[in-house]
Amino acid sequence: KTTSNDAFIIANDLKQLVSKTNFGINNTLTISLGISQYLPKDTKNDLIKRADDAMYFIKSKGKNAVKVL
């Protein structure tokens, strides 16, 4: 079982890896990652909406980050 904290650590490592990787395009790439944990009685839409809300929260604050909701 992956906890919210475990998912945050993995996503943050991925974010750092992307920003350090040379993709041969003469530009640094960044990513924003929204994470949501399945809660009892969640529908798949509830889970996706929280992850989407987390991602858009990050994008509104400047991008290149990880947010767990």
mmCIF file as Biopython writes it, N, C-alpha, C and O atoms, coordinates in Angstrom:
data_model
#
loop_
_atom_site.group_PDB
_atom_site.id
_atom_site.type_symbol
_atom_site.label_atom_id
_atom_site.label_alt_id
_atom_site.label_comp_id
_atom_site.label_asym_id
_atom_site.label_entity_id
_atom_site.label_seq_id
_atom_site.pdbx_PDB_ins_code
_atom_site.Cartn_x
_atom_site.Cartn_y
_atom_site.Cartn_z
_atom_site.occupancy
_atom_site.B_iso_or_equiv
_atom_site.auth_seq_id
_atom_site.auth_asym_id
_atom_site.pdbx_PDB_model_num
ATOM 1   N N  . LYS A ? 1  ? 0.844   -1.182 0.000   1.0 0.0 1  A 1 
ATOM 2   C CA . LYS A ? 1  ? 0.000   0.000  0.000   1.0 0.0 1  A 1 
ATOM 3   C C  . LYS A ? 1  ? 0.886   1.240  0.000   1.0 0.0 1  A 1 
ATOM 4   O O  . LYS A ? 1  ? 1.818   1.344  0.797   1.0 0.0 1  A 1 
ATOM 5   N N  . THR A ? 2  ? 0.596   2.164  -0.883  1.0 0.0 2  A 1 
ATOM 6   C CA . THR A ? 2  ? 1.330   3.422  -0.967  1.0 0.0 2  A 1 
ATOM 7   C C  . THR A ? 2  ? 0.569   4.503  -0.207  1.0 0.0 2  A 1 
ATOM 8   O O  . THR A ? 2  ? -0.612  4.738  -0.466  1.0 0.0 2  A 1 
ATOM 9   N N  . THR A ? 3  ? 1.242   5.152  0.721   1.0 0.0 3  A 1 
ATOM 10  C CA . THR A ? 3  ? 0.608   6.237  1.476   1.0 0.0 3  A 1 
ATOM 11  C C  . THR A ? 3  ? 0.689   7.535  0.677   1.0 0.0 3  A 1 
ATOM 12  O O  . THR A ? 3  ? 1.408   7.616  -0.319  1.0 0.0 3  A 1 
ATOM 13  N N  . SER A ? 4  ? -0.048  8.539  1.118   1.0 0.0 4  A 1 
ATOM 14  C CA . SER A ? 4  ? 0.024   9.860  0.486   1.0 0.0 4  A 1 
ATOM 15  C C  . SER A ? 4  ? 1.442   10.406 0.537   1.0 0.0 4  A 1 
ATOM 16  O O  . SER A ? 4  ? 1.921   11.016 -0.418  1.0 0.0 4  A 1 
ATOM 17  N N  . ASN A ? 5  ? 2.107   10.179 1.662   1.0 0.0 5  A 1 
ATOM 18  C CA . ASN A ? 5  ? 3.479   10.660 1.801   1.0 0.0 5  A 1 
ATOM 19  C C  . ASN A ? 5  ? 4.413   9.932  0.844   1.0 0.0 5  A 1 
ATOM 20  O O  . ASN A ? 5  ? 5.278   10.556 0.230   1.0 0.0 5  A 1 
ATOM 21  N N  . ASP A ? 6  ? 4.249   8.617  0.710   1.0 0.0 6  A 1 
ATOM 22  C CA . ASP A ? 6  ? 5.065   7.846  -0.242  1.0 0.0 6  A 1 
ATOM 23  C C  . ASP A ? 6  ? 4.849   8.361  -1.663  1.0 0.0 6  A 1 
ATOM 24  O O  . ASP A ? 6  ? 5.802   8.538  -2.422  1.0 0.0 6  A 1 
ATOM 25  N N  . ALA A ? 7  ? 3.592   8.598  -2.012  1.0 0.0 7  A 1 
ATOM 26  C CA . ALA A ? 7  ? 3.276   9.093  -3.355  1.0 0.0 7  A 1 
ATOM 27  C C  . ALA A ? 7  ? 3.897   10.463 -3.580  1.0 0.0 7  A 1 
ATOM 28  O O  . ALA A ? 7  ? 4.396   10.747 -4.669  1.0 0.0 7  A 1 
ATOM 29  N N  . PHE A ? 8  ? 3.870   11.318 -2.555  1.0 0.0 8  A 1 
ATOM 30  C CA . PHE A ? 8  ? 4.482   12.640 -2.668  1.0 0.0 8  A 1 
ATOM 31  C C  . PHE A ? 8  ? 5.985   12.515 -2.926  1.0 0.0 8  A 1 
ATOM 32  O O  . PHE A ? 8  ? 6.525   13.211 -3.786  1.0 0.0 8  A 1 
ATOM 33  N N  . ILE A ? 9  ? 6.648   11.648 -2.201  1.0 0.0 9  A 1 
ATOM 34  C CA . ILE A ? 9  ? 8.100   11.470 -2.360  1.0 0.0 9  A 1 
ATOM 35  C C  . ILE A ? 9  ? 8.425   10.960 -3.765  1.0 0.0 9  A 1 
ATOM 36  O O  . ILE A ? 9  ? 9.346   11.464 -4.408  1.0 0.0 9  A 1 
ATOM 37  N N  . ILE A ? 10 ? 7.679   9.973  -4.240  1.0 0.0 10 A 1 
ATOM 38  C CA . ILE A ? 10 ? 7.909   9.426  -5.580  1.0 0.0 10 A 1 
ATOM 39  C C  . ILE A ? 10 ? 7.664   10.496 -6.639  1.0 0.0 10 A 1 
ATOM 40  O O  . ILE A ? 10 ? 8.457   10.648 -7.568  1.0 0.0 10 A 1 
ATOM 41  N N  . ALA A ? 11 ? 6.568   11.236 -6.501  1.0 0.0 11 A 1 
ATOM 42  C CA . ALA A ? 11 ? 6.242   12.279 -7.474  1.0 0.0 11 A 1 
ATOM 43  C C  . ALA A ? 11 ? 7.282   13.389 -7.455  1.0 0.0 11 A 1 
ATOM 44  O O  . ALA A ? 11 ? 7.656   13.903 -8.509  1.0 0.0 11 A 1 
ATOM 45  N N  . ASN A ? 12 ? 7.750   13.761 -6.278  1.0 0.0 12 A 1 
ATOM 46  C CA . ASN A ? 12 ? 8.777   14.805 -6.185  1.0 0.0 12 A 1 
ATOM 47  C C  . ASN A ? 12 ? 10.085  14.353 -6.827  1.0 0.0 12 A 1 
ATOM 48  O O  . ASN A ? 12 ? 10.756  15.142 -7.493  1.0 0.0 12 A 1 
ATOM 49  N N  . ASP A ? 13 ? 10.450  13.082 -6.630  1.0 0.0 13 A 1 
ATOM 50  C CA . ASP A ? 13 ? 11.648  12.529 -7.280  1.0 0.0 13 A 1 
ATOM 51  C C  . ASP A ? 13 ? 11.491  12.575 -8.800  1.0 0.0 13 A 1 
ATOM 52  O O  . ASP A ? 13 ? 12.432  12.926 -9.511  1.0 0.0 13 A 1 
ATOM 53  N N  . LEU A ? 14 ? 10.321  12.225 -9.291  1.0 0.0 14 A 1 
ATOM 54  C CA . LEU A ? 14 ? 10.052  12.268 -10.727 1.0 0.0 14 A 1 
ATOM 55  C C  . LEU A ? 14 ? 10.147  13.695 -11.249 1.0 0.0 14 A 1 
ATOM 56  O O  . LEU A ? 14 ? 10.738  13.933 -12.303 1.0 0.0 14 A 1 
ATOM 57  N N  . LYS A ? 15 ? 9.571   14.643 -10.522 1.0 0.0 15 A 1 
ATOM 58  C CA . LYS A ? 15 ? 9.627   16.059 -10.908 1.0 0.0 15 A 1 
ATOM 59  C C  . LYS A ? 15 ? 11.081  16.527 -11.033 1.0 0.0 15 A 1 
ATOM 60  O O  . LYS A ? 15 ? 11.440  17.206 -11.995 1.0 0.0 15 A 1 
ATOM 61  N N  . GLN A ? 16 ? 11.907  16.160 -10.057 1.0 0.0 16 A 1 
ATOM 62  C CA . GLN A ? 16 ? 13.315  16.551 -10.087 1.0 0.0 16 A 1 
ATOM 63  C C  . GLN A ? 16 ? 14.049  15.881 -11.248 1.0 0.0 16 A 1 
ATOM 64  O O  . GLN A ? 16 ? 14.879  16.515 -11.899 1.0 0.0 16 A 1 
ATOM 65  N N  . LEU A ? 17 ? 13.758  14.626 -11.509 1.0 0.0 17 A 1 
ATOM 66  C CA . LEU A ? 17 ? 14.392  13.901 -12.611 1.0 0.0 17 A 1 
ATOM 67  C C  . LEU A ? 17 ? 14.065  14.553 -13.949 1.0 0.0 17 A 1 
ATOM 68  O O  . LEU A ? 17 ? 14.945  14.717 -14.794 1.0 0.0 17 A 1 
ATOM 69  N N  . VAL A ? 18 ? 12.821  14.921 -14.139 1.0 0.0 18 A 1 
ATOM 70  C CA . VAL A ? 18 ? 12.420  15.577 -15.396 1.0 0.0 18 A 1 
ATOM 71  C C  . VAL A ? 18 ? 13.166  16.897 -15.559 1.0 0.0 18 A 1 
ATOM 72  O O  . VAL A ? 18 ? 13.670  17.191 -16.642 1.0 0.0 18 A 1 
ATOM 73  N N  . SER A ? 19 ? 13.241  17.690 -14.500 1.0 0.0 19 A 1 
ATOM 74  C CA . SER A ? 19 ? 13.892  19.003 -14.628 1.0 0.0 19 A 1 
ATOM 75  C C  . SER A ? 19 ? 15.403  18.900 -14.850 1.0 0.0 19 A 1 
ATOM 76  O O  . SER A ? 19 ? 16.012  19.839 -15.361 1.0 0.0 19 A 1 
ATOM 77  N N  . LYS A ? 20 ? 16.016  17.770 -14.472 1.0 0.0 20 A 1 
ATOM 78  C CA . LYS A ? 20 ? 17.464  17.582 -14.650 1.0 0.0 20 A 1 
ATOM 79  C C  . LYS A ? 20 ? 17.819  16.869 -15.949 1.0 0.0 20 A 1 
ATOM 80  O O  . LYS A ? 20 ? 18.992  16.805 -16.315 1.0 0.0 20 A 1 
ATOM 81  N N  . THR A ? 21 ? 16.834  16.340 -16.641 1.0 0.0 21 A 1 
ATOM 82  C CA . THR A ? 21 ? 17.089  15.549 -17.839 1.0 0.0 21 A 1 
ATOM 83  C C  . THR A ? 21 ? 17.219  16.438 -19.069 1.0 0.0 21 A 1 
ATOM 84  O O  . THR A ? 21 ? 16.417  17.346 -19.285 1.0 0.0 21 A 1 
ATOM 85  N N  . ASN A ? 22 ? 18.241  16.159 -19.867 1.0 0.0 22 A 1 
ATOM 86  C CA . ASN A ? 22 ? 18.431  16.870 -21.128 1.0 0.0 22 A 1 
ATOM 87  C C  . ASN A ? 22 ? 17.653  16.115 -22.203 1.0 0.0 22 A 1 
ATOM 88  O O  . ASN A ? 22 ? 18.035  15.019 -22.613 1.0 0.0 22 A 1 
ATOM 89  N N  . PHE A ? 23 ? 16.564  16.718 -22.647 1.0 0.0 23 A 1 
ATOM 90  C CA . PHE A ? 23 ? 15.734  16.094 -23.664 1.0 0.0 23 A 1 
ATOM 91  C C  . PHE A ? 23 ? 16.136  16.505 -25.077 1.0 0.0 23 A 1 
ATOM 92  O O  . PHE A ? 23 ? 15.472  16.147 -26.049 1.0 0.0 23 A 1 
ATOM 93  N N  . GLY A ? 24 ? 17.234  17.262 -25.181 1.0 0.0 24 A 1 
ATOM 94  C CA . GLY A ? 24 ? 17.747  17.666 -26.484 1.0 0.0 24 A 1 
ATOM 95  C C  . GLY A ? 24 ? 16.924  18.747 -27.165 1.0 0.0 24 A 1 
ATOM 96  O O  . GLY A ? 24 ? 16.926  18.849 -28.392 1.0 0.0 24 A 1 
ATOM 97  N N  . ILE A ? 25 ? 16.225  19.547 -26.386 1.0 0.0 25 A 1 
ATOM 98  C CA . ILE A ? 25 ? 15.390  20.597 -26.982 1.0 0.0 25 A 1 
ATOM 99  C C  . ILE A ? 25 ? 15.844  22.003 -26.592 1.0 0.0 25 A 1 
ATOM 100 O O  . ILE A ? 25 ? 15.148  22.983 -26.857 1.0 0.0 25 A 1 
ATOM 101 N N  . ASN A ? 26 ? 17.016  22.094 -25.962 1.0 0.0 26 A 1 
ATOM 102 C CA . ASN A ? 26 ? 17.564  23.386 -25.542 1.0 0.0 26 A 1 
ATOM 103 C C  . ASN A ? 26 ? 16.602  24.168 -24.665 1.0 0.0 26 A 1 
ATOM 104 O O  . ASN A ? 26 ? 16.502  25.390 -24.775 1.0 0.0 26 A 1 
ATOM 105 N N  . ASN A ? 27 ? 15.899  23.465 -23.800 1.0 0.0 27 A 1 
ATOM 106 C CA . ASN A ? 27 ? 14.970  24.094 -22.878 1.0 0.0 27 A 1 
ATOM 107 C C  . ASN A ? 27 ? 14.774  23.145 -21.702 1.0 0.0 27 A 1 
ATOM 108 O O  . ASN A ? 27 ? 14.766  21.927 -21.880 1.0 0.0 27 A 1 
ATOM 109 N N  . THR A ? 28 ? 14.618  23.689 -20.517 1.0 0.0 28 A 1 
ATOM 110 C CA . THR A ? 28 ? 14.357  22.881 -19.340 1.0 0.0 28 A 1 
ATOM 111 C C  . THR A ? 28 ? 12.867  22.582 -19.261 1.0 0.0 28 A 1 
ATOM 112 O O  . THR A ? 28 ? 12.035  23.482 -19.385 1.0 0.0 28 A 1 
ATOM 113 N N  . LEU A ? 29 ? 12.541  21.330 -19.057 1.0 0.0 29 A 1 
ATOM 114 C CA . LEU A ? 29 ? 11.145  20.943 -18.892 1.0 0.0 29 A 1 
ATOM 115 C C  . LEU A ? 29 ? 10.829  20.807 -17.407 1.0 0.0 29 A 1 
ATOM 116 O O  . LEU A ? 29 ? 11.679  20.397 -16.617 1.0 0.0 29 A 1 
ATOM 117 N N  . THR A ? 30 ? 9.609   21.152 -17.038 1.0 0.0 30 A 1 
ATOM 118 C CA . THR A ? 30 ? 9.130   20.958 -15.681 1.0 0.0 30 A 1 
ATOM 119 C C  . THR A ? 30 ? 7.764   20.277 -15.746 1.0 0.0 30 A 1 
ATOM 120 O O  . THR A ? 30 ? 7.095   20.286 -16.779 1.0 0.0 30 A 1 
ATOM 121 N N  . ILE A ? 31 ? 7.374   19.694 -14.631 1.0 0.0 31 A 1 
ATOM 122 C CA . ILE A ? 31 ? 6.054   19.060 -14.564 1.0 0.0 31 A 1 
ATOM 123 C C  . ILE A ? 31 ? 5.358   19.451 -13.267 1.0 0.0 31 A 1 
ATOM 124 O O  . ILE A ? 31 ? 6.001   19.750 -12.260 1.0 0.0 31 A 1 
ATOM 125 N N  . SER A ? 32 ? 4.051   19.440 -13.314 1.0 0.0 32 A 1 
ATOM 126 C CA . SER A ? 32 ? 3.216   19.620 -12.137 1.0 0.0 32 A 1 
ATOM 127 C C  . SER A ? 32 ? 2.453   18.324 -11.924 1.0 0.0 32 A 1 
ATOM 128 O O  . SER A ? 32 ? 1.902   17.759 -12.869 1.0 0.0 32 A 1 
ATOM 129 N N  . LEU A ? 33 ? 2.421   17.852 -10.680 1.0 0.0 33 A 1 
ATOM 130 C CA . LEU A ? 33 ? 1.778   16.579 -10.382 1.0 0.0 33 A 1 
ATOM 131 C C  . LEU A ? 33 ? 0.766   16.751 -9.250  1.0 0.0 33 A 1 
ATOM 132 O O  . LEU A ? 33 ? 1.107   17.200 -8.156  1.0 0.0 33 A 1 
ATOM 133 N N  . GLY A ? 34 ? -0.472  16.389 -9.534  1.0 0.0 34 A 1 
ATOM 134 C CA . GLY A ? 34 ? -1.516  16.397 -8.526  1.0 0.0 34 A 1 
ATOM 135 C C  . GLY A ? 34 ? -1.785  14.980 -8.067  1.0 0.0 34 A 1 
ATOM 136 O O  . GLY A ? 34 ? -1.959  14.080 -8.889  1.0 0.0 34 A 1 
ATOM 137 N N  . ILE A ? 35 ? -1.820  14.776 -6.766  1.0 0.0 35 A 1 
ATOM 138 C CA . ILE A ? 35 ? -1.985  13.444 -6.201  1.0 0.0 35 A 1 
ATOM 139 C C  . ILE A ? 35 ? -3.222  13.414 -5.316  1.0 0.0 35 A 1 
ATOM 140 O O  . ILE A ? 35 ? -3.492  14.348 -4.560  1.0 0.0 35 A 1 
ATOM 141 N N  . SER A ? 36 ? -3.959  12.330 -5.428  1.0 0.0 36 A 1 
ATOM 142 C CA . SER A ? 36 ? -5.124  12.118 -4.581  1.0 0.0 36 A 1 
ATOM 143 C C  . SER A ? 36 ? -5.111  10.681 -4.082  1.0 0.0 36 A 1 
ATOM 144 O O  . SER A ? 36 ? -4.727  9.765  -4.809  1.0 0.0 36 A 1 
ATOM 145 N N  . GLN A ? 37 ? -5.526  10.494 -2.855  1.0 0.0 37 A 1 
ATOM 146 C CA . GLN A ? 37 ? -5.604  9.153  -2.276  1.0 0.0 37 A 1 
ATOM 147 C C  . GLN A ? 37 ? -7.056  8.704  -2.268  1.0 0.0 37 A 1 
ATOM 148 O O  . GLN A ? 37 ? -7.957  9.474  -1.936  1.0 0.0 37 A 1 
ATOM 149 N N  . TYR A ? 38 ? -7.267  7.455  -2.634  1.0 0.0 38 A 1 
ATOM 150 C CA . TYR A ? 38 ? -8.613  6.892  -2.610  1.0 0.0 38 A 1 
ATOM 151 C C  . TYR A ? 38 ? -9.139  6.864  -1.181  1.0 0.0 38 A 1 
ATOM 152 O O  . TYR A ? 38 ? -8.471  6.379  -0.268  1.0 0.0 38 A 1 
ATOM 153 N N  . LEU A ? 39 ? -10.344 7.390  -1.004  1.0 0.0 39 A 1 
ATOM 154 C CA . LEU A ? 39 ? -11.004 7.397  0.294   1.0 0.0 39 A 1 
ATOM 155 C C  . LEU A ? 39 ? -12.246 6.515  0.232   1.0 0.0 39 A 1 
ATOM 156 O O  . LEU A ? 39 ? -12.854 6.363  -0.827  1.0 0.0 39 A 1 
ATOM 157 N N  . PRO A ? 40 ? -12.621 5.932  1.376   1.0 0.0 40 A 1 
ATOM 158 C CA . PRO A ? 40 ? -13.837 5.114  1.366   1.0 0.0 40 A 1 
ATOM 159 C C  . PRO A ? 40 ? -15.015 5.892  0.781   1.0 0.0 40 A 1 
ATOM 160 O O  . PRO A ? 40 ? -15.180 7.081  1.051   1.0 0.0 40 A 1 
ATOM 161 N N  . LYS A ? 41 ? -15.811 5.223  -0.004  1.0 0.0 41 A 1 
ATOM 162 C CA . LYS A ? 41 ? -17.004 5.782  -0.657  1.0 0.0 41 A 1 
ATOM 163 C C  . LYS A ? 41 ? -16.688 6.707  -1.827  1.0 0.0 41 A 1 
ATOM 164 O O  . LYS A ? 41 ? -17.607 7.283  -2.410  1.0 0.0 41 A 1 
ATOM 165 N N  . ASP A ? 42 ? -15.402 6.868  -2.190  1.0 0.0 42 A 1 
ATOM 166 C CA . ASP A ? 42 ? -15.041 7.666  -3.370  1.0 0.0 42 A 1 
ATOM 167 C C  . ASP A ? 42 ? -15.546 6.991  -4.633  1.0 0.0 42 A 1 
ATOM 168 O O  . ASP A ? 42 ? -15.553 5.765  -4.746  1.0 0.0 42 A 1 
ATOM 169 N N  . THR A ? 43 ? -15.961 7.809  -5.567  1.0 0.0 43 A 1 
ATOM 170 C CA . THR A ? 43 ? -16.160 7.315  -6.928  1.0 0.0 43 A 1 
ATOM 171 C C  . THR A ? 43 ? -14.873 7.599  -7.683  1.0 0.0 43 A 1 
ATOM 172 O O  . THR A ? 43 ? -14.020 8.343  -7.198  1.0 0.0 43 A 1 
ATOM 173 N N  . LYS A ? 44 ? -14.727 7.018  -8.858  1.0 0.0 44 A 1 
ATOM 174 C CA . LYS A ? 44 ? -13.525 7.321  -9.643  1.0 0.0 44 A 1 
ATOM 175 C C  . LYS A ? 44 ? -13.493 8.799  -9.993  1.0 0.0 44 A 1 
ATOM 176 O O  . LYS A ? 44 ? -12.413 9.384  -10.085 1.0 0.0 44 A 1 
ATOM 177 N N  . ASN A ? 45 ? -14.654 9.416  -10.190 1.0 0.0 45 A 1 
ATOM 178 C CA . ASN A ? 45 ? -14.694 10.845 -10.494 1.0 0.0 45 A 1 
ATOM 179 C C  . ASN A ? 45 ? -14.235 11.696 -9.316  1.0 0.0 45 A 1 
ATOM 180 O O  . ASN A ? 45 ? -13.583 12.719 -9.522  1.0 0.0 45 A 1 
ATOM 181 N N  . ASP A ? 46 ? -14.560 11.299 -8.080  1.0 0.0 46 A 1 
ATOM 182 C CA . ASP A ? 46 ? -14.089 12.014 -6.893  1.0 0.0 46 A 1 
ATOM 183 C C  . ASP A ? 46 ? -12.566 12.006 -6.833  1.0 0.0 46 A 1 
ATOM 184 O O  . ASP A ? 46 ? -11.934 13.035 -6.591  1.0 0.0 46 A 1 
ATOM 185 N N  . LEU A ? 47 ? -11.999 10.848 -7.055  1.0 0.0 47 A 1 
ATOM 186 C CA . LEU A ? 47 ? -10.545 10.685 -7.008  1.0 0.0 47 A 1 
ATOM 187 C C  . LEU A ? 47 ? -9.861  11.522 -8.078  1.0 0.0 47 A 1 
ATOM 188 O O  . LEU A ? 47 ? -8.883  12.216 -7.801  1.0 0.0 47 A 1 
ATOM 189 N N  . ILE A ? 48 ? -10.371 11.456 -9.285  1.0 0.0 48 A 1 
ATOM 190 C CA . ILE A ? 48 ? -9.788  12.220 -10.398 1.0 0.0 48 A 1 
ATOM 191 C C  . ILE A ? 48 ? -9.954  13.715 -10.170 1.0 0.0 48 A 1 
ATOM 192 O O  . ILE A ? 48 ? -9.036  14.484 -10.455 1.0 0.0 48 A 1 
ATOM 193 N N  . LYS A ? 49 ? -11.098 14.140 -9.668  1.0 0.0 49 A 1 
ATOM 194 C CA . LYS A ? 49 ? -11.326 15.575 -9.441  1.0 0.0 49 A 1 
ATOM 195 C C  . LYS A ? 49 ? -10.340 16.131 -8.420  1.0 0.0 49 A 1 
ATOM 196 O O  . LYS A ? 49 ? -9.799  17.218 -8.623  1.0 0.0 49 A 1 
ATOM 197 N N  . ARG A ? 50 ? -10.093 15.406 -7.321  1.0 0.0 50 A 1 
ATOM 198 C CA . ARG A ? 50 ? -9.126  15.895 -6.323  1.0 0.0 50 A 1 
ATOM 199 C C  . ARG A ? 50 ? -7.725  15.987 -6.923  1.0 0.0 50 A 1 
ATOM 200 O O  . ARG A ? 50 ? -7.018  16.966 -6.682  1.0 0.0 50 A 1 
ATOM 201 N N  . ALA A ? 51 ? -7.317  14.991 -7.693  1.0 0.0 51 A 1 
ATOM 202 C CA . ALA A ? 51 ? -5.993  15.035 -8.325  1.0 0.0 51 A 1 
ATOM 203 C C  . ALA A ? 51 ? -5.918  16.205 -9.300  1.0 0.0 51 A 1 
ATOM 204 O O  . ALA A ? 51 ? -4.911  16.910 -9.352  1.0 0.0 51 A 1 
ATOM 205 N N  . ASP A ? 52 ? -6.975  16.409 -10.065 1.0 0.0 52 A 1 
ATOM 206 C CA . ASP A ? 52 ? -7.031  17.519 -11.018 1.0 0.0 52 A 1 
ATOM 207 C C  . ASP A ? 52 ? -7.004  18.860 -10.283 1.0 0.0 52 A 1 
ATOM 208 O O  . ASP A ? 52 ? -6.295  19.777 -10.698 1.0 0.0 52 A 1 
ATOM 209 N N  . ASP A ? 53 ? -7.765  18.979 -9.202  1.0 0.0 53 A 1 
ATOM 210 C CA . ASP A ? 53 ? -7.759  20.211 -8.397  1.0 0.0 53 A 1 
ATOM 211 C C  . ASP A ? 53 ? -6.368  20.488 -7.839  1.0 0.0 53 A 1 
ATOM 212 O O  . ASP A ? 53 ? -5.927  21.637 -7.814  1.0 0.0 53 A 1 
ATOM 213 N N  . ALA A ? 54 ? -5.676  19.444 -7.393  1.0 0.0 54 A 1 
ATOM 214 C CA . ALA A ? 54 ? -4.319  19.609 -6.862  1.0 0.0 54 A 1 
ATOM 215 C C  . ALA A ? 54 ? -3.380  20.113 -7.952  1.0 0.0 54 A 1 
ATOM 216 O O  . ALA A ? 54 ? -2.564  21.003 -7.713  1.0 0.0 54 A 1 
ATOM 217 N N  . MET A ? 55 ? -3.497  19.543 -9.145  1.0 0.0 55 A 1 
ATOM 218 C CA . MET A ? 55 ? -2.631  19.962 -10.248 1.0 0.0 55 A 1 
ATOM 219 C C  . MET A ? 55 ? -2.885  21.424 -10.624 1.0 0.0 55 A 1 
ATOM 220 O O  . MET A ? 55 ? -1.938  22.188 -10.815 1.0 0.0 55 A 1 
ATOM 221 N N  . TYR A ? 56 ? -4.134  21.807 -10.729 1.0 0.0 56 A 1 
ATOM 222 C CA . TYR A ? 56 ? -4.436  23.188 -11.101 1.0 0.0 56 A 1 
ATOM 223 C C  . TYR A ? 56 ? -4.087  24.168 -9.994  1.0 0.0 56 A 1 
ATOM 224 O O  . TYR A ? 56 ? -3.771  25.322 -10.282 1.0 0.0 56 A 1 
ATOM 225 N N  . PHE A ? 57 ? -4.133  23.743 -8.737  1.0 0.0 57 A 1 
ATOM 226 C CA . PHE A ? 57 ? -3.659  24.576 -7.642  1.0 0.0 57 A 1 
ATOM 227 C C  . PHE A ? 57 ? -2.185  24.896 -7.842  1.0 0.0 57 A 1 
ATOM 228 O O  . PHE A ? 57 ? -1.765  26.045 -7.702  1.0 0.0 57 A 1 
ATOM 229 N N  . ILE A ? 58 ? -1.404  23.873 -8.169  1.0 0.0 58 A 1 
ATOM 230 C CA . ILE A ? 58 ? 0.024   24.064 -8.412  1.0 0.0 58 A 1 
ATOM 231 C C  . ILE A ? 58 ? 0.246   25.017 -9.575  1.0 0.0 58 A 1 
ATOM 232 O O  . ILE A ? 58 ? 1.048   25.946 -9.476  1.0 0.0 58 A 1 
ATOM 233 N N  . LYS A ? 59 ? -0.449  24.794 -10.660 1.0 0.0 59 A 1 
ATOM 234 C CA . LYS A ? 59 ? -0.266  25.641 -11.843 1.0 0.0 59 A 1 
ATOM 235 C C  . LYS A ? 59 ? -0.604  27.093 -11.542 1.0 0.0 59 A 1 
ATOM 236 O O  . LYS A ? 59 ? 0.018   27.995 -12.104 1.0 0.0 59 A 1 
ATOM 237 N N  . SER A ? 60 ? -1.569  27.339 -10.673 1.0 0.0 60 A 1 
ATOM 238 C CA . SER A ? 60 ? -1.926  28.717 -10.321 1.0 0.0 60 A 1 
ATOM 239 C C  . SER A ? 60 ? -0.871  29.372 -9.440  1.0 0.0 60 A 1 
ATOM 240 O O  . SER A ? 60 ? -0.822  30.597 -9.331  1.0 0.0 60 A 1 
ATOM 241 N N  . LYS A ? 61 ? -0.024  28.555 -8.809  1.0 0.0 61 A 1 
ATOM 242 C CA . LYS A ? 61 ? 1.016   29.074 -7.910  1.0 0.0 61 A 1 
ATOM 243 C C  . LYS A ? 61 ? 2.396   29.131 -8.562  1.0 0.0 61 A 1 
ATOM 244 O O  . LYS A ? 61 ? 3.367   29.488 -7.896  1.0 0.0 61 A 1 
ATOM 245 N N  . GLY A ? 62 ? 2.507   28.791 -9.843  1.0 0.0 62 A 1 
ATOM 246 C CA . GLY A ? 62 ? 3.789   28.917 -10.520 1.0 0.0 62 A 1 
ATOM 247 C C  . GLY A ? 62 ? 4.323   27.670 -11.150 1.0 0.0 62 A 1 
ATOM 248 O O  . GLY A ? 62 ? 5.372   27.721 -11.791 1.0 0.0 62 A 1 
ATOM 249 N N  . LYS A ? 63 ? 3.657   26.545 -11.003 1.0 0.0 63 A 1 
ATOM 250 C CA . LYS A ? 63 ? 4.035   25.285 -11.663 1.0 0.0 63 A 1 
ATOM 251 C C  . LYS A ? 63 ? 5.243   24.609 -11.025 1.0 0.0 63 A 1 
ATOM 252 O O  . LYS A ? 63 ? 5.795   25.092 -10.036 1.0 0.0 63 A 1 
ATOM 253 N N  . ASN A ? 64 ? 5.643   23.481 -11.611 1.0 0.0 64 A 1 
ATOM 254 C CA . ASN A ? 64 ? 6.814   22.702 -11.209 1.0 0.0 64 A 1 
ATOM 255 C C  . ASN A ? 64 ? 6.784   22.335 -9.724  1.0 0.0 64 A 1 
ATOM 256 O O  . ASN A ? 64 ? 7.709   22.653 -8.976  1.0 0.0 64 A 1 
ATOM 257 N N  . ALA A ? 65 ? 5.721   21.672 -9.312  1.0 0.0 65 A 1 
ATOM 258 C CA . ALA A ? 65 ? 5.584   21.265 -7.918  1.0 0.0 65 A 1 
ATOM 259 C C  . ALA A ? 65 ? 4.692   20.030 -7.826  1.0 0.0 65 A 1 
ATOM 260 O O  . ALA A ? 65 ? 4.153   19.546 -8.821  1.0 0.0 65 A 1 
ATOM 261 N N  . VAL A ? 66 ? 4.558   19.540 -6.598  1.0 0.0 66 A 1 
ATOM 262 C CA . VAL A ? 66 ? 3.713   18.388 -6.309  1.0 0.0 66 A 1 
ATOM 263 C C  . VAL A ? 66 ? 2.737   18.789 -5.213  1.0 0.0 66 A 1 
ATOM 264 O O  . VAL A ? 66 ? 3.124   19.427 -4.233  1.0 0.0 66 A 1 
ATOM 265 N N  . LYS A ? 67 ? 1.475   18.416 -5.377  1.0 0.0 67 A 1 
ATOM 266 C CA . LYS A ? 67 ? 0.457   18.729 -4.365  1.0 0.0 67 A 1 
ATOM 267 C C  . LYS A ? 67 ? -0.394  17.485 -4.120  1.0 0.0 67 A 1 
ATOM 268 O O  . LYS A ? 67 ? -0.821  16.814 -5.059  1.0 0.0 67 A 1 
ATOM 269 N N  . VAL A ? 68 ? -0.630  17.192 -2.849  1.0 0.0 68 A 1 
ATOM 270 C CA . VAL A ? 68 ? -1.495  16.076 -2.469  1.0 0.0 68 A 1 
ATOM 271 C C  . VAL A ? 68 ? -2.784  16.649 -1.892  1.0 0.0 68 A 1 
ATOM 272 O O  . VAL A ? 68 ? -2.756  17.489 -0.993  1.0 0.0 68 A 1 
ATOM 273 N N  . LEU A ? 69 ? -3.909  16.184 -2.419  1.0 0.0 69 A 1 
ATOM 274 C CA . LEU A ? 69 ? -5.225  16.556 -1.852  1.0 0.0 69 A 1 
ATOM 275 C C  . LEU A ? 69 ? -5.953  15.312 -1.449  1.0 0.0 69 A 1 
ATOM 276 O O  . LEU A ? 69 ? -7.076  15.389 -0.950  1.0 0.0 69 A 1 
#
